[in-house]
Amino acid sequence: MENGIRLNKYLSDAGICSRRQADTLIEQGKVKVDGKTAISGTRVQKGQKVTVNSKEIKRQDNLVLIAFHKPKGIVCTAEKREKNNIIDYIQYPERIYPVGRLDKDSEGLILLTNHGELANRICKARYYHEKEYIVTVNKPIEDSFLKKMAEGVPILGTVTRPCKIKKEGRCSFRIILTQGLNRQIRRMCEYLGYQVTTLKRVRIMNVELGDLKVGTYRDVTGKELKQLSQMLLKERGNGTKNSENQRANKNSKRGK
């Protein structure tokens, strides 16, 4: 860090906000470096003190990324006012926060990290990152249900992206999503007349839940992290292309 690190990246890495939000905080004069109000483009050198609204912000140099098997009933928030928050449950020795969310009533894989920029990139919907789930519903699954789920279901004022789905048992299926709308799978099933009875996330991108026991966590391995980083770089390009294609399609429809 000979020339320092850009202040917006410093704040993002510390998990305070995204880079864009950091730029806004800087423009509003809420960020100081060594007591002086920062400006856009400011770089932070090792040992300097950074504050946001007079609160000191520290960026962790060592990357923490863990895979946790969240039990039902635990809420994916760092908010201490929530008695069942995931941070108090894990009691990790360093400051970490969840990457995205998993419904309180669901169980399975969730990642936690101390690196805001990494978390933001994993969560960005435009990058089409895969998340895989095993779901059980309250009645036998029909082929028409699988077909409609795969094509997209109208919920929350939009239509879900096409997805991969496979029947696993009489009342269970495996589904791979590339977006994370609020309670998406439950809402999709409800729209088609089914109720979810159990929902478990078993994969996020290349990181799998495997045989990790409920309520326990493990470090993401070096091999997984390397592959994850490669996927993020690749998916960033794909996400840009997808966004461009979507804009082109909208413009084409306007012209009809």
C-alpha positions in Angstrom: 0.0 0.0 0.0 2.9 2.3 -0.9 0.6 4.9 -2.5 -2.2 4.2 -0.1 -5.7 2.9 -0.9 -8.5 5.0 -2.3 -10.8 6.2 0.5 -14.0 4.8 -1.0 -12.4 1.4 -1.3 -11.1 1.6 2.3 -14.7 2.3 3.5 -16.1 -0.5 1.3 -13.5 -3.0 2.5 -14.3 -2.1 6.1 -18.0 -3.1 5.4 -19.4 0.4 6.0 -21.0 0.8 2.6 -20.5 0.4 -1.1 -18.0 2.5 -3.0 -20.7 4.6 -4.5 -22.2 5.2 -1.0 -18.8 6.0 0.2 -18.4 8.7 -2.5 -21.6 10.2 -1.3 -20.5 10.3 2.3 -17.2 12.0 1.2 -19.1 14.6 -0.9 -21.3 15.3 2.1 -18.2 16.0 4.2 -18.9 13.2 6.7 -15.5 11.5 6.3 -12.3 12.7 7.8 -8.7 11.4 7.5 -6.4 12.3 10.4 -9.0 14.9 11.5 -9.2 16.7 8.1 -12.3 16.5 5.9 -11.7 14.2 3.0 -12.3 15.0 -0.6 -13.0 12.8 -3.6 -9.9 10.9 -4.6 -8.3 10.9 -1.2 -6.0 8.0 -0.5 -5.4 6.4 2.9 -1.9 5.6 4.0 -1.1 2.9 6.6 -1.5 4.2 10.1 -3.9 7.0 9.2 -7.1 7.5 11.2 -10.4 7.4 9.2 -13.7 8.5 10.7 -17.2 8.7 9.4 -19.5 11.0 11.4 -16.7 11.1 14.1 -16.7 7.3 14.5 -13.4 5.6 13.7 -13.4 3.1 10.9 -10.8 0.3 10.7 -10.2 -1.8 7.6 -9.1 -5.4 8.2 -6.0 -6.3 6.2 -6.5 -10.1 6.7 -9.4 -11.5 4.7 -11.9 -13.5 6.6 -14.4 -15.6 4.6 -16.3 -18.4 6.4 -19.1 -20.8 5.3 -21.8 -21.2 8.0 -24.6 -23.7 8.1 -27.4 -21.4 9.4 -30.1 -23.1 11.5 -33.8 -22.2 11.2 -34.7 -19.3 13.5 -31.4 -17.4 13.1 -31.7 -14.0 11.4 -29.0 -12.9 8.9 -28.3 -9.5 10.4 -25.6 -7.8 12.5 -28.2 -5.8 14.3 -27.8 -6.4 18.0 -31.4 -5.5 18.8 -32.4 -8.7 17.0 -31.9 -11.3 19.8 -31.5 -14.2 17.2 -28.9 -12.3 15.1 -26.3 -14.4 13.3 -23.3 -12.5 14.7 -24.1 -13.3 18.3 -24.9 -16.9 17.4 -21.6 -17.5 15.8 -19.5 -15.4 18.2 -16.6 -15.2 15.7 -13.5 -13.5 17.3 -13.3 -10.8 14.6 -15.8 -8.4 13.2 -17.7 -10.0 10.3 -21.1 -9.7 8.7 -23.3 -11.9 6.5 -23.0 -11.8 2.7 -26.6 -11.4 1.6 -29.3 -13.1 3.5 -31.1 -16.3 4.1 -34.7 -16.3 5.4 -35.2 -16.8 9.1 -37.4 -19.9 8.4 -34.7 -21.4 6.1 -31.5 -23.2 6.8 -28.3 -23.8 4.9 -25.2 -22.1 3.6 -24.5 -18.4 4.1 -21.1 -16.7 3.8 -19.7 -14.2 6.3 -16.7 -11.9 5.8 -14.9 -8.8 7.0 -14.4 -7.6 3.4 -17.1 -5.2 2.2 -16.0 -5.1 -1.4 -16.0 -8.9 -1.7 -19.4 -9.1 -0.1 -20.8 -6.4 -2.5 -19.5 -8.2 -5.6 -21.0 -11.6 -4.5 -24.3 -10.0 -3.8 -24.7 -7.9 -7.0 -27.7 -9.3 -8.9 -26.4 -8.1 -12.3 -23.6 -10.6 -12.1 -26.0 -13.6 -12.2 -24.2 -15.6 -9.5 -25.7 -19.0 -8.8 -27.3 -20.1 -5.5 -28.6 -23.6 -5.2 -31.4 -24.9 -2.9 -33.2 -28.1 -2.0 -36.9 -27.5 -1.3 -39.8 -29.6 0.0 -43.4 -28.6 -0.6 -46.7 -29.6 0.9 -48.0 -31.7 -2.0 -46.8 -33.8 -5.0 -45.0 -31.9 -7.6 -46.5 -31.7 -11.1 -44.6 -31.2 -14.4 -46.5 -28.0 -15.0 -45.2 -26.6 -11.7 -41.6 -27.3 -12.7 -42.1 -25.8 -16.1 -43.6 -22.6 -14.8 -41.0 -22.2 -12.1 -38.2 -22.6 -14.7 -39.8 -20.0 -17.0 -40.3 -17.3 -14.4 -43.1 -16.4 -12.0 -44.7 -13.0 -11.4 -43.9 -11.8 -7.8 -43.1 -8.5 -6.2 -44.0 -6.5 -9.2 -41.7 -8.3 -11.6 -41.2 -11.7 -13.2 -38.4 -13.9 -11.8 -35.5 -14.8 -14.0 -35.6 -18.2 -15.8 -33.9 -20.8 -13.6 -32.8 -24.4 -13.4 -35.1 -26.8 -11.5 -35.1 -30.5 -11.1 -37.5 -32.8 -9.3 -35.8 -34.7 -6.5 -38.6 -36.6 -4.9 -42.4 -36.8 -4.8 -42.6 -33.5 -3.0 -39.1 -32.1 -3.3 -37.0 -30.3 -5.9 -33.6 -28.7 -6.5 -33.5 -25.2 -7.8 -30.7 -22.9 -9.0 -31.4 -19.1 -8.9 -29.4 -16.2 -10.2 -31.2 -13.5 -8.2 -32.2 -13.1 -4.6 -35.6 -11.4 -4.3 -37.1 -11.4 -0.8 -38.4 -14.9 0.1 -38.3 -15.6 -3.6 -38.7 -19.4 -3.6 -41.5 -19.3 -1.1 -43.3 -16.6 -3.0 -42.9 -18.4 -6.4 -44.3 -21.6 -4.9 -47.2 -19.8 -3.3 -48.1 -18.2 -6.6 -48.4 -21.7 -8.1 -50.5 -23.1 -5.2 -47.7 -24.8 -3.2 -46.4 -24.2 0.3 -42.8 -24.6 1.2 -42.2 -26.9 4.2 -38.4 -27.0 4.2 -35.8 -25.0 2.4 -32.1 -25.5 2.5 -29.4 -23.6 0.6 -26.6 -26.0 -0.4 -24.4 -23.8 -2.7 -23.3 -20.2 -3.3 -21.4 -20.0 -6.6 -18.5 -22.5 -6.1 -18.8 -22.8 -2.3 -20.8 -25.9 -1.2 -22.5 -26.7 2.1 -21.4 -30.3 1.9 -21.6 -32.2 5.2 -21.1 -29.1 7.4 -23.2 -29.6 10.5 -26.1 -27.3 11.4 -24.8 -24.4 13.5 -21.2 -24.8 12.6 -18.8 -22.9 10.3 -15.6 -23.5 8.4 -13.1 -21.3 6.6 -13.5 -21.1 2.9 -10.4 -22.9 1.6 -7.6 -21.3 -0.4 -8.7 -23.3 -3.5 -12.3 -22.2 -3.1 -11.3 -18.5 -2.6 -9.0 -18.6 -5.7 -11.8 -20.1 -7.9 -14.3 -17.6 -6.4 -12.1 -14.7 -7.3 -11.7 -15.9 -10.8 -15.5 -16.3 -11.1 -16.1 -12.8 -9.8 -13.8 -11.4 -12.5 -15.4 -13.4 -15.2 -19.0 -12.8 -14.0 -18.3 -9.0 -13.8 -17.8 -9.1 -17.6 -20.9 -11.3 -18.1 -22.9 -9.0 -15.8 -22.0 -6.0 -17.9 -23.0 -7.8 -21.1 -26.3 -8.9 -19.5 -27.0 -5.3 -18.5 -26.2 -4.1 -22.0 -28.4 -6.8 -23.6 -31.3 -5.8 -21.2 -31.0 -2.2 -22.2 -30.9 -3.1 -25.9 -34.0 -5.2 -25.5 -35.8 -2.4 -23.7 -34.8 0.1 -26.5 -35.9 -2.4 -29.1 -39.3 -2.8 -27.5 -39.7 1.0 -27.3 -39.1 1.2 -31.1 -41.9 -1.2 -31.9 
